[in-house]
């Protein structure tokens, strides 16, 4: 269970505001009824960020609570692409920097809110890695056409294969390549928790698990909606009839 944030901008922006948001999500991010709070915050089990610097995507990750980690509060970056993630681990024994999102495989960077089961979950357990790592490896391998349409087709194929993903809780995803940034919302249960909101203005778009302020421009993505944040006004497609 996680909280996430990402932005895409035509001009570089200081990420300090968004790092502060991660700290806030860690301390008091939304939890649904029946999910216990933990010492250190609602989502204290590690954090990670990724941002574009020139032609590469850089990452910093930690297994400590974002709300109190001096590594996060001491970070400085200015960028036009950013992903941030805080975690509430289903298994506290897995809390460490290596298991913190986002993950990266061959130029594709991914943060995930939810849990995959099926063959993906089983392989993750066998390899002692996150199910998200196994999902990302499969996504990178199958995603031949690195476009909105190509990603839509690839996600549909993977998520329609119950042997692969099982009865997954959610596939809320933030996906970055060298030049593009995408957000996807899909849940099987607890739709009030597995949320992604979009706010866009001229040549800037931000998506987050919870609205960052009271501005009425925030829009909840539909279940199955995939959004490309990278070029001017966001473009979206709806993956209908997913199992």
C-alpha positions as CSV (number, residue, x, y, z in Angstrom):
1,X,0.0,0.0,0.0
2,X,1.5,3.2,-1.1
3,X,1.1,6.9,-1.9
4,X,2.6,8.3,-5.1
5,X,3.2,11.6,-7.0
6,X,4.6,12.6,-10.4
7,X,4.9,15.6,-12.6
8,X,5.8,16.5,-16.1
9,X,6.7,20.1,-17.0
10,X,7.8,22.0,-20.1
11,X,10.3,23.8,-17.9
12,X,12.4,22.5,-15.0
13,X,10.9,22.9,-11.6
14,X,12.2,22.7,-8.0
15,X,11.1,19.4,-6.5
16,X,11.2,20.7,-2.9
17,X,7.4,21.1,-2.8
18,X,6.9,17.5,-4.0
19,X,9.4,16.1,-1.5
20,X,7.5,17.8,1.3
21,X,4.3,16.2,-0.1
22,X,6.0,12.7,0.2
23,X,6.8,13.5,3.8
24,X,3.2,14.5,4.4
25,X,1.9,11.3,2.7
26,X,4.2,9.3,4.9
27,X,2.9,11.0,8.1
28,X,-0.8,11.2,7.2
29,X,-1.6,9.6,3.9
30,X,-5.1,8.2,3.5
31,X,-5.8,4.8,4.9
32,X,-9.1,3.0,4.5
33,X,-11.1,1.5,7.4
34,X,-9.5,-1.6,8.9
35,X,-5.9,-0.7,8.0
36,X,-3.8,0.1,11.0
37,X,-1.6,3.2,11.4
38,X,2.1,2.4,12.2
39,X,4.7,4.2,14.3
40,X,6.4,6.7,12.1
41,X,3.4,7.6,10.0
42,X,0.7,6.0,7.9
43,X,3.2,5.1,5.1
44,X,6.5,4.9,6.9
45,X,8.2,1.9,5.2
46,X,10.6,3.5,2.8
47,X,10.5,6.1,0.1
48,X,12.0,6.7,-3.3
49,X,12.2,9.4,-6.0
50,X,13.3,9.4,-9.6
51,X,13.9,12.4,-11.8
52,X,15.3,13.3,-15.2
53,X,18.7,14.8,-15.4
54,X,19.9,15.3,-18.9
55,X,19.6,12.1,-20.8
56,X,19.3,9.9,-17.7
57,X,16.8,9.1,-14.9
58,X,18.4,9.4,-11.5
59,X,17.1,7.7,-8.3
60,X,17.4,8.0,-4.6
61,X,15.7,5.4,-2.3
62,X,15.6,4.8,1.4
63,X,14.1,2.2,3.8
64,X,13.4,5.0,6.4
65,X,10.2,7.0,6.9
66,X,10.1,9.9,4.6
67,X,8.6,12.2,7.3
68,X,11.8,12.0,9.4
69,X,14.5,11.0,7.0
70,X,17.2,13.7,6.7
71,X,18.2,12.2,3.3
72,X,14.8,13.3,1.9
73,X,14.8,16.7,3.6
74,X,18.3,17.4,2.4
75,X,17.7,16.5,-1.3
76,X,17.9,19.2,-4.0
77,X,16.9,18.8,-7.6
78,X,15.4,20.8,-10.5
79,X,13.8,18.7,-13.2
80,X,11.0,18.5,-15.8
81,X,10.1,14.8,-14.9
82,X,9.7,13.5,-11.4
83,X,8.3,10.4,-9.6
84,X,8.0,10.0,-5.9
85,X,6.7,7.1,-3.8
86,X,6.2,6.2,-0.1
87,X,5.3,2.7,1.1
88,X,3.2,0.9,3.7
89,X,4.7,-2.6,3.5
90,X,2.5,-5.7,3.5
91,X,5.5,-7.5,5.0
92,X,7.6,-5.3,7.3
93,X,10.6,-7.7,7.0
94,X,11.0,-6.5,3.4
95,X,11.5,-2.8,4.3
96,X,14.8,-1.6,2.9
97,X,16.1,0.8,0.3
98,X,16.4,-1.9,-2.3
99,X,12.7,-2.8,-2.0
100,X,11.5,0.8,-2.2
101,X,9.9,2.1,-5.3
102,X,10.5,3.3,-8.0
103,X,12.3,0.5,-9.8
104,X,14.2,0.7,-13.1
105,X,14.8,-1.8,-15.9
106,X,16.6,-0.9,-19.1
107,X,15.5,2.7,-19.2
108,X,11.9,2.1,-17.9
109,X,11.2,3.5,-14.4
110,X,8.1,2.3,-12.5
111,X,6.3,3.0,-9.2
112,X,3.3,0.9,-8.2
113,X,0.5,1.0,-5.7
114,X,-1.0,-2.5,-5.3
115,X,0.0,-6.1,-5.2
116,X,0.3,-8.7,-8.0
117,X,-0.3,-12.4,-7.4
118,X,-0.3,-15.3,-9.9
119,X,3.0,-16.2,-11.6
120,X,4.4,-12.6,-11.0
121,X,3.8,-12.8,-7.3
122,X,5.2,-16.3,-7.1
123,X,8.4,-15.4,-9.0
124,X,8.9,-12.4,-6.7
125,X,8.6,-14.6,-3.7
126,X,11.0,-17.2,-5.1
127,X,13.6,-14.5,-6.1
128,X,13.0,-12.5,-2.8
129,X,12.2,-9.4,-4.8
130,X,9.2,-7.2,-5.1
131,X,6.3,-8.4,-7.3
132,X,6.6,-4.9,-8.9
133,X,10.2,-5.7,-10.1
134,X,8.9,-8.9,-11.9
135,X,6.0,-6.9,-13.4
136,X,8.4,-4.2,-14.6
137,X,10.7,-6.7,-16.3
138,X,7.8,-8.2,-18.1
139,X,6.4,-4.8,-19.1
140,X,9.8,-3.6,-20.4
141,X,10.2,-6.8,-22.5
142,X,6.7,-6.7,-24.1
143,X,6.4,-2.9,-24.6
144,X,7.8,-2.7,-28.1
145,X,6.1,0.5,-29.3
146,X,7.0,3.1,-26.7
147,X,3.9,5.2,-27.2
148,X,0.6,5.7,-25.4
149,X,-1.1,3.2,-27.8
150,X,1.7,0.7,-27.4
151,X,1.6,1.0,-23.6
152,X,-2.2,0.6,-23.6
153,X,-1.9,-2.6,-25.6
154,X,0.9,-4.0,-23.4
155,X,-0.9,-3.3,-20.1
156,X,-4.1,-4.8,-21.5
157,X,-2.3,-8.0,-22.4
158,X,-0.5,-8.4,-19.1
159,X,-3.5,-7.5,-16.9
160,X,-5.9,-9.7,-18.9
161,X,-3.7,-12.8,-18.1
162,X,-5.0,-14.0,-14.7
163,X,-2.2,-16.7,-14.6
164,X,0.3,-13.9,-14.6
165,X,-1.3,-11.3,-12.2
166,X,-3.8,-13.3,-10.2
167,X,-6.5,-11.5,-8.3
168,X,-4.3,-8.4,-8.0
169,X,-5.5,-5.7,-5.6
170,X,-4.5,-2.8,-7.9
171,X,-2.2,-1.7,-10.7
172,X,-1.9,2.0,-10.0
173,X,1.3,2.8,-12.0
174,X,3.6,5.7,-12.7
175,X,5.8,4.9,-15.7
176,X,8.7,7.0,-17.1
177,X,11.0,6.5,-20.0
178,X,13.7,8.9,-21.1
179,X,11.2,11.4,-22.5
180,X,7.7,10.2,-21.6
181,X,5.7,9.9,-18.3
182,X,2.5,8.0,-17.9
183,X,0.0,7.4,-15.1
184,X,-2.5,4.5,-14.9
185,X,-5.2,3.7,-12.4
186,X,-6.7,0.2,-12.1
187,X,-8.1,-1.4,-8.9
188,X,-10.0,-4.6,-8.0
189,X,-11.0,-3.5,-4.5
190,X,-10.7,-0.6,-2.1
191,X,-11.3,2.0,-4.8
192,X,-11.5,4.7,-2.1
193,X,-7.8,4.0,-1.4
194,X,-6.3,3.1,-4.8
195,X,-6.9,6.6,-6.2
196,X,-4.9,8.8,-8.6
197,X,-5.8,12.4,-9.2
198,X,-4.8,14.6,-12.1
199,X,-4.3,18.3,-12.2
200,X,-3.1,20.0,-15.4
201,X,-2.4,23.5,-16.6
202,X,-0.5,25.1,-19.5
203,X,2.4,22.7,-20.2
204,X,2.4,21.2,-16.7
205,X,0.7,18.2,-15.3
206,X,0.8,16.5,-11.9
207,X,-0.7,13.3,-10.7
208,X,-0.9,12.1,-7.1
209,X,-2.6,9.5,-4.9
210,X,-4.4,12.4,-3.1
211,X,-5.0,16.0,-4.2
212,X,-2.2,18.3,-3.1
213,X,-4.5,21.2,-2.3
214,X,-8.1,22.4,-2.4
215,X,-7.9,23.5,-6.0
216,X,-11.1,22.3,-7.8
217,X,-9.1,21.4,-10.9
218,X,-8.1,18.0,-9.5
219,X,-9.8,15.1,-11.3
220,X,-10.0,11.5,-10.2
221,X,-8.8,9.2,-12.9
222,X,-11.3,6.6,-14.0
223,X,-10.8,2.9,-13.3
224,X,-8.7,1.7,-16.2
225,X,-7.6,5.2,-17.4
226,X,-4.1,5.6,-18.8
227,X,-2.7,9.1,-19.1
228,X,0.3,10.4,-21.0
229,X,1.6,13.5,-19.1
230,X,4.5,14.4,-21.3
231,X,3.4,16.5,-24.3
232,X,1.4,19.6,-23.6
233,X,-2.2,18.8,-22.5
234,X,-2.4,15.3,-21.0
235,X,-3.8,12.6,-23.4
236,X,-5.7,9.6,-22.0
237,X,-7.2,6.3,-23.1
238,X,-9.6,4.1,-21.2
239,X,-8.8,0.4,-21.0
240,X,-12.3,-1.1,-20.9
241,X,-13.4,-4.6,-20.2
242,X,-10.3,-5.6,-18.2
243,X,-10.9,-8.7,-16.1
